[in-house]
């Protein structure tokens, strides 16, 4: 199988996984409520919001003209988010609070 076909198959598998996980937030909320960390406020609203965005991002993976510009935004956000703690010298781990 050539590289382009593999990437296409993987893109669709990832999109289906995101869409399925997003829909599962609404179909099986008890599971997600059970894994919500207790220190986060509004657990119900947060897990529904996460489900909504997982579904939306899964659909967006399938729409090329949306996916292409948005991937740069997501990469920049991930880089900024992880570099912020390094720059400030923070290594906060909420698991160590309990």
Secondary structure, 3 states (H helix, E strand, C coil): CCHHHHHHHHHHHHHHHHHHHHHHHHHCHHHHHHHCCCCCCCHHHHHHHHHHHHHHHHHHHCCHHHHHHHHHHHHHHHHHHHHHHHHHCCCCCHHHHC
